[in-house]
């Protein structure tokens, strides 16, 4: 049985690609979406490479995207997808705190950010908001973004990770996964020297005294913040 709720929807079915490395999460989202009469899941992907292939093959209207994937960053998926498919809409759904990622997602071209903990009703609200051409953020995050854009005080001092560039943040995540500088360079297709420069910049921005402090901080964050 399909839901009759179609706020902001047209007559055509809105096709959604679900990208998440957890099968149970993908299945749950697919069941939630397919219950709606005007929405359908056209495919599922468990990582960056598969997502890119299916976006090219299926041409979805919306990509529902986890930000942290085993073979790369969701931020790069957003940038790469919109460079080739500018009409594709991308909504990020993640376990990560919105304050850390939402602005990065919007800068990359994403149309919204919702945390998985919000539940089915809010996720559907976010999908329909994006479908109608609007951006979806929580009320608190919307206020923060507006304050930032207006030149007001941001949370950058209280959330130092926000000071990292997207590439630095990718390196930080990989450090947290226990990868060496050489392994990070190979994973991101960078030189070892470039990764070392990123590490130095991160240490400075995060006010950490040593390379070991950076590694410890990244690992602690990975253990408590990834999802």
C-alpha positions as CSV (number, residue, x, y, z in Angstrom):
1,X,0.0,0.0,0.0
2,X,1.3,3.4,-1.0
3,X,0.9,6.6,1.0
4,X,-1.3,9.3,-0.4
5,X,1.0,12.1,1.0
6,X,2.5,14.0,-2.0
7,X,3.1,17.5,-0.7
8,X,5.1,19.5,-3.3
9,X,5.1,16.5,-5.7
10,X,4.3,16.5,-9.4
11,X,2.7,13.7,-11.4
12,X,5.9,12.0,-12.3
13,X,7.6,9.5,-10.1
14,X,10.7,10.9,-8.3
15,X,13.5,8.5,-8.7
16,X,16.0,8.1,-5.8
17,X,19.4,6.4,-5.5
18,X,20.3,5.4,-2.0
19,X,24.0,5.4,-1.1
20,X,25.1,3.9,2.2
21,X,27.6,1.2,3.2
22,X,25.2,-0.4,5.7
23,X,22.7,-2.9,3.9
24,X,20.2,-2.6,6.7
25,X,20.1,1.2,6.4
26,X,19.7,1.0,2.7
27,X,16.8,-1.5,3.1
28,X,15.1,0.6,5.7
29,X,15.3,3.8,3.5
30,X,14.1,1.9,0.5
31,X,11.1,0.6,2.3
32,X,10.3,4.1,3.6
33,X,10.6,5.7,0.2
34,X,8.8,3.0,-1.8
35,X,5.8,3.3,0.5
36,X,5.1,6.8,-1.1
37,X,3.1,6.6,-4.3
38,X,5.2,9.3,-6.1
39,X,8.7,8.2,-5.0
40,X,10.7,5.1,-5.9
41,X,14.2,3.8,-5.2
42,X,15.8,3.2,-8.6
43,X,19.0,1.8,-7.2
44,X,21.3,1.3,-4.2
45,X,25.1,1.7,-3.8
46,X,27.4,0.8,-1.0
47,X,30.4,3.1,-1.9
48,X,31.8,5.9,-4.0
49,X,32.7,3.9,-7.0
50,X,29.3,2.1,-7.3
51,X,27.5,5.4,-6.6
52,X,29.3,7.1,-9.5
53,X,28.6,4.2,-11.9
54,X,24.9,4.1,-11.0
55,X,24.4,7.8,-11.2
56,X,25.8,7.7,-14.7
57,X,23.7,4.7,-15.6
58,X,20.4,5.5,-13.9
59,X,20.2,9.3,-13.9
60,X,18.3,9.6,-10.6
61,X,16.4,12.7,-9.7
62,X,17.9,12.6,-6.1
63,X,20.9,10.9,-4.5
64,X,20.3,10.2,-0.8
65,X,23.9,10.1,0.3
66,X,25.8,9.0,3.4
67,X,28.8,11.4,3.9
68,X,31.3,8.7,5.0
69,X,31.9,5.8,2.7
70,X,34.5,3.1,2.8
71,X,36.2,4.0,-0.5
72,X,36.0,7.8,-0.3
73,X,34.2,10.9,0.8
74,X,30.6,11.8,0.1
75,X,31.7,15.4,-0.4
76,X,33.7,14.3,-3.5
77,X,30.7,12.4,-4.8
78,X,28.6,15.6,-4.6
79,X,31.2,17.7,-6.4
80,X,31.9,15.1,-9.1
81,X,28.2,14.3,-9.7
82,X,27.2,18.0,-10.1
83,X,30.1,18.6,-12.5
84,X,28.6,16.0,-14.8
85,X,24.9,16.0,-13.9
86,X,24.1,19.6,-12.7
87,X,20.4,18.9,-12.4
88,X,20.8,16.0,-10.0
89,X,19.8,16.8,-6.5
90,X,21.8,15.5,-3.5
91,X,20.5,15.1,0.1
92,X,23.0,14.0,2.7
93,X,21.9,11.7,5.5
94,X,24.4,10.9,8.1
95,X,25.2,9.9,11.7
96,X,27.7,12.9,11.9
97,X,26.7,16.0,13.8
98,X,25.1,18.5,11.5
99,X,27.2,21.4,12.8
100,X,30.4,19.7,11.4
101,X,29.2,18.8,7.9
102,X,26.2,20.8,6.8
103,X,28.0,23.9,5.6
104,X,30.5,21.7,3.7
105,X,27.7,19.9,2.0
106,X,26.0,23.1,1.0
107,X,29.3,24.6,-0.3
108,X,29.8,21.4,-2.4
109,X,26.4,21.9,-3.9
110,X,24.2,19.5,-1.8
111,X,20.6,20.5,-1.3
112,X,20.4,19.5,2.4
113,X,21.6,17.6,5.4
114,X,19.7,15.4,7.8
115,X,20.9,13.2,10.6
116,X,19.8,9.5,10.6
117,X,18.6,9.9,14.2
118,X,15.8,12.2,13.0
119,X,13.7,9.2,11.9
120,X,11.4,8.4,9.0
121,X,9.0,11.3,9.2
122,X,11.8,14.0,9.1
123,X,13.6,12.1,6.4
124,X,10.5,12.2,4.2
125,X,10.1,15.9,5.0
126,X,13.7,16.5,3.9
127,X,13.2,14.6,0.6
128,X,10.0,16.5,-0.2
129,X,11.6,19.8,0.7
130,X,14.5,19.1,-1.7
131,X,12.1,17.8,-4.4
132,X,10.2,21.1,-4.3
133,X,13.5,23.0,-5.0
134,X,14.3,24.1,-1.5
135,X,17.2,23.4,0.9
136,X,16.7,21.2,4.0
137,X,18.5,21.9,7.2
138,X,17.3,21.7,10.8
139,X,16.0,24.9,12.3
140,X,19.1,25.3,14.5
141,X,21.5,24.8,11.6
142,X,19.6,27.1,9.3
143,X,20.0,29.8,11.9
144,X,23.8,29.1,12.1
145,X,24.2,29.3,8.4
146,X,22.3,32.5,8.1
147,X,24.4,34.0,10.9
148,X,27.6,32.9,9.2
149,X,26.5,34.3,5.9
150,X,25.6,37.6,7.5
151,X,29.0,38.0,9.1
152,X,27.9,37.1,12.6
153,X,29.9,34.9,15.0
154,X,30.2,31.3,13.9
155,X,30.9,28.2,15.8
156,X,34.4,27.8,14.3
157,X,36.1,28.4,17.6
158,X,34.0,25.9,19.5
159,X,34.1,23.3,16.7
160,X,37.7,23.6,15.5
161,X,37.2,20.8,12.9
162,X,35.1,23.3,10.9
163,X,38.3,25.2,10.2
164,X,39.7,22.4,8.1
165,X,39.3,22.5,4.3
166,X,37.4,19.6,2.7
167,X,40.6,17.9,1.6
168,X,42.2,18.4,5.1
169,X,39.1,16.8,6.6
170,X,39.4,13.8,4.3
171,X,43.0,13.4,5.4
172,X,41.9,13.8,9.1
173,X,39.2,11.0,8.7
174,X,41.8,8.6,7.2
175,X,44.2,9.4,10.0
176,X,41.4,8.4,12.3
177,X,41.1,5.1,10.5
178,X,44.7,4.4,11.3
179,X,46.1,4.9,7.8
180,X,49.8,6.0,7.3
181,X,50.8,9.0,5.4
182,X,51.8,6.8,2.4
183,X,48.5,4.9,2.5
184,X,46.5,8.2,2.7
185,X,48.5,9.5,-0.3
186,X,47.6,6.4,-2.3
187,X,44.0,6.5,-1.3
188,X,43.5,10.1,-2.3
189,X,45.9,10.0,-5.3
190,X,48.1,12.7,-3.7
191,X,51.9,12.9,-3.2
192,X,53.3,12.0,0.2
193,X,54.6,15.5,0.5
194,X,51.1,17.0,0.0
195,X,49.7,14.8,2.7
196,X,52.4,15.9,5.0
197,X,51.6,19.5,4.3
198,X,47.9,18.8,5.1
199,X,49.0,17.2,8.4
200,X,51.0,20.2,9.4
201,X,48.2,22.6,8.5
202,X,45.7,20.5,10.5
203,X,48.0,20.4,13.6
204,X,48.2,24.2,13.5
205,X,44.5,24.7,13.0
206,X,43.5,22.3,15.7
207,X,46.2,23.7,18.1
208,X,47.9,20.3,18.6
209,X,51.5,20.2,19.8
210,X,52.7,17.1,17.9
211,X,52.0,14.6,15.1
212,X,51.1,12.0,17.7
213,X,48.6,14.4,19.3
214,X,46.9,14.7,15.8
215,X,46.8,10.9,15.4
216,X,45.3,10.4,18.9
217,X,42.7,13.2,18.4
218,X,41.7,11.8,15.0
219,X,41.4,8.2,16.3
220,X,39.3,9.4,19.3
221,X,37.0,11.3,16.9
222,X,36.7,8.4,14.6
223,X,35.7,6.1,17.4
224,X,33.0,8.4,18.7
225,X,31.9,10.5,15.7
226,X,31.8,8.3,12.6
227,X,28.6,6.7,11.3
